[in-house]
Amino acid sequence: MNSTFIQIPLDKDEVMQALEKAIHSNFIDNLRNRHPNVALDSKLRGYVGGVAFKKWLKQNGIAIEQSNVYDETSGIDIDFIYKGLHIELKTSLLPDADQCLEKAIERRDIKLIKRQGNTIEELNGDLHVQMIFNQLRMRKDEWLEKQRINLKVELEEIYNRIAAYRYEKDCYLVGWIDKKSLVKQIQNKATPLQKWKYGMREFWCCNLEKEAKRPKTLISYLKLNISTRKI
C-alpha cells in the first residue's frame, strides 16, 4: 500500500445509512446553486466521510467521543471531539486534471478555509484531516446532472441510480496537520505563498505531499500523551 494514503473500505449498509441521512438532511449551505443531484452527492460524501473516518479510528483503538457538535463561540460545527481535541474532516473529490491520488497528493493542499479577515491563529480546529474520494470531480458532476433521481422511490433504487456503491471502495485518507505545525508553517512563508484561492473562497496552504503528515501517524499522535498535549 502507498504510505501516503490509506483506503478505508465500507460496507453497503454503512453507505446506505449515509445516503438515507443525506436524503433527509436540510443542510444547504454552499449547495444552493448546485444541481439537486450534485448537492445530494455532496451531502452524501460528507456523511460517508464521517462514517469512514470514525470506522478507521475505531479499528485502530480510537473511539470518537462526540460528533457534529455546535460551537456557540465560533458558530461553527465541530466535526469530532476526542480527548478535548477538535478534529475537522475535509472531504474532496479527485481533481480531473490530476487523474490519480498520487498526483493530487503532489499538487493539492488540505482544504483549510480562510475566513475573511481571520489570521491563521484564528483557524478553528486542533487537527485537520483530508479525505479524497477516488472519483473525478467534474466528470462525476456532469454524470450526476444527467441522472433522473426520484427521492420518493426505494432507497435501494436511489443507491444504484446515484452510484452510491462507489463509496464502498473510494474513500482514502491522504493527510493531516495539527494546528501548531500549521501555524508555524504559515508564519514561515512569504505572504503570497500563505494562501490560495478557488472561486470566491480563500484557503490556507498546506501541501499534502510536502507539508501535511502521513495518515498512519495520526493514530500514534492521538494515543501518545494526548491528555497533556496542547495545540
HELIX and SHEET records of a PDB file:
HELIX    1   1 LYS A   12  HIS A   24  1                                  13    
HELIX    2   2 PRO A   36  GLN A   59  1                                  24    
HELIX    3   3 LEU A  101  ARG A  107  1                                   7    
HELIX    4   4 ILE A  120  GLU A  122  5                                   3    
HELIX    5   5 ARG A  137  GLU A  145  1                                   9    
HELIX    6   6 LEU A  155  ARG A  161  1                                   7    
HELIX    7   7 ALA A  164  GLU A  168  5                                   5    
HELIX    8   8 LYS A  179  GLN A  187  1                                   9    
HELIX    9   9 THR A  191  LEU A  193  5                                   3    
HELIX   10  10 LYS A  216  LYS A  223  1                                   8    
SHEET    1   A 6 ILE A   6  GLN A   7  0                                        
SHEET    2   A 6 CYS A 171  ASP A 178 -1                                        
SHEET    3   A 6 LEU A 127  LEU A 136 -1                                        
SHEET    4   A 6 LEU A  85  LEU A  94  1                                        
SHEET    5   A 6 ILE A  76  TYR A  82 -1                                        
SHEET    6   A 6 GLN A  66  ASP A  71 -1                                        
SHEET    1   B 3 LEU A 112  LYS A 114  0                                        
SHEET    2   B 3 ARG A 201  TRP A 204 -1                                        
SHEET    3   B 3 LYS A 195  TYR A 198 -1                                        
END                                                                             
